[in-house]
């Protein structure tokens, strides 16, 4: 496995790069905007293709690189379902799996630092974001933070993992890089409490100043989604109403770009063809399924995904590859469901 722990000096942020092999797919956790060039350089040096980038929560101390990495690499952006952001490719919930080639992360919902805080467990390690730090824990005094929820997340979700589980936090300000669950149980001063009331008494009286970039970082991180307005892309962006009208007037081929887990959880628009976004380059290439469908029929292809980000990128990639008569559903299946469109189970 390829594993790199990268550090952002100005904010004490750790970014993690994971891949199962050279030449394979890669995943980045908690990437920082002004380190984007370094990430791109490292991906090139290690011969990796960035497949997914995820944030453990909406950060208040730095601007995320998710949007910039998506624009440069067409990767999938991932955040928790509770994140108050405009658009990401995938939203995950407790127990979901985030997968790339050869790597699987179990999603743990751990609110407390913020309402949308998540941790990600992989084999012998857990990436704890700001929920659990080395000899510390994330503050709970802004962004819908809750000290008692943090206690529950730490003590029932994280400290129940095996003691030898490696802890890789989202930040460190003392120079530590890794710990274990057992070490934190024994030596983390904030965890030497008998109950949630004692933990809350500590966290509710820290009297910390706000992160210096908070007023800039939080709004920027909430609005980093890919612009999908039908006014911006009148030729290939369809609203739910426009798609329903098109279905009544003519045959269209609906192409579901989501992963199997998403389809299993939320169903699909009836009669959809499944073409996972991760295989798009092959599917629109010579001999690919989507290229063949586009060439063999005059029926338009309409891509959709969860919220419209992957489908918008797929249209752009398809057009660059020479496919015509391709459009996408603005807002994805979420907008379709909200409008009362029919759904069938997968």
C-alpha positions, -999 to +999 in steps of 0.1 A: +000+000+000+011+036-007+005+058+023+017+094+028+010+118+057+014+154+045+016+185+067+004+220+062+025+242+085+003+273+087-027+254+101-012+223+115-034+202+091-026+166+081-036+154+047-035+117+039-028+101+006-038+064+001-035+040-028-032+002-030-005+001-057+016+022-081-003+031-112-036+027-094-064+048-079-057+072-050-077+089-023-069+121-004-083+130+030-086+166+042-066+183+014-057+220+018-061+244-011-027+261-012-010+226-012-029+215-044+002+218-066+022+196-042-006+170-043-006+170-081+031+167-082+031+137-058+003+120-077+024+123-109+056+111-091+039+081-077+020+074-110-014+076-093-048+086-105-069+106-080-102+089-078-117+105-046-111+133-022-129+135+010-132+160+039-139+148+074-160+179+080-164+215+070-131+230+080-129+264+098-092+269+097-083+263+060-099+263+026-104+228+013-087+217-020-117+195-029-131+218-055-097+225-071-087+189-072-121+180-087-116+206-114-081+194-122-086+156-120-124+150-124-123+131-091-153+123-069-158+146-039-170+129-007-185+143+025-209+133+052-247+136+047-250+163+073-224+186+058-241+220+051-225+224+017-239+231-017-227+202-039-205+172-035-204+141-056-212+116-028-226+120+006-220+092+031-237+081+063-226+060+093-216+025+082-212+033+045-180+022+027-158+046+007-139+025-018-112+029-044-092+002-061-078-020-033-088+003-005-120+004+016-128+029+044-156+023+069-175+055+076-181+064+113-204+093+120-189+112+150-207+145+156-195+168+183-167+189+170-191+199+143-225+184+133-210+169+101-178+153+116-169+119+103-140+095+110-129+068+085-116+034+096-093+012+074-079-021+086-053-012+113-059+026+114-086+053+118-085+088+104-101+108+131-103+143+116-108+168+144-129+144+166-100+128+184-065+144+184-033+132+198-036+139+236-065+162+228-099+164+211-117+189+188-133+219+203-171+220+204-180+256+205-190+265+169-205+250+138-233+232+157-207+216+180-219+197+210-196+185+239-219+157+249-223+145+214-185+146+211-182+125+243-206+099+228-187+098+195-153+094+211-163+069+238-188+047+219-174+049+183-136+054+186-124+041+220-143+008+214-119+001+185-090-023+193-063-007+214-036-012+187-056+007+161-034+036+148-049+071+152-042+095+124-057+129+133-067+158+111-044+182+131-015+184+154+002+214+169+029+197+189+048+177+163+031+143+169+022+123+138+004+092+150-009+076+182-031+045+190-065+040+206-048+024+236-024+054+241-052+079+239-073+059+265-044+059+289-028+093+283-052+118+267-061+142+296-095+150+281-105+114+282-098+108+319-134+115+328-162+094+343-191+106+322-203+131+296-209+158+322-173+158+332-162+159+296-186+187+288-173+207+318-138+206+303-149+214+267-174+241+276-148+261+295-118+261+271-124+298+262-106+296+229-104+323+202-120+316+168-097+302+141-082+332+123-094+320+089-129+310+101-148+339+085-132+331+052-128+293+053-163+283+063-182+302+036-157+291+010-159+255+020-197+255+020-199+268-016-172+249-033-195+228-055-194+225-092-216+252-109-245+234-126-271+261-133-291+253-164-286+290-173-248+284-173-251+253-195-283+257-215-273+231-241-268+201-219-283+207-184-318+194-178-340+202-149-363+175-135-392+191-153-374+193-186-363+156-183-399+145-176-412+164-206-384+150-228-394+114-217-430+121-228-420+134-262-392+109-271-371+080-260-341+088-239-314+066-224-309+073-187-274+066-175-268+061-138-232+071-129-234+062-092-217+033-074-234+001-064-238+011-028-256+043-037-280+025-060-287-001-033-295+026-008-315+050-028-328+030-059-326+043-095-348+061-120-367+033-138-351+017-169-316+033-162-284+019-176-257+015-149-223+030-160-202+038-129-184+072-131-151+055-120-151+037-154-162+066-175-129+069-194-133+033-206-171+036-212-168+066-235-136+054-252-133+033-284-154+002-280-169+015-247-206+010-237-216+046-238-198+053-270-215+024-286-249+034-273-244+070-285-234+058-319-260+030-324-290+051-317-303+086-321-316+085-286-301+112-264-281+100-234-290+117-201-265+112-173-274+114-136-257+108-103-265+117-067-265+155-068-253+164-103-216+169-099-204+137-114-229+139-142-219+174-152-182+163-153-192+132-173-210+154-200-179+176-203-156+145-207-180+129-232-181+161-253-143+163-252-143+127-264-165+134-294-199+121-281-228+142-291-264+145-279-254+140-242-269+159-213-273+156-175-299+160-148-292+191-126-294+181-090-292+144-097-315+118-083-319+139-051-337+165-072-357+138-090-369+123-057-378+157-043-399+164-073-418+131-068-402+112-097-407+074-097-379+052-082-373+015-085-352-006-062-320-021-074 
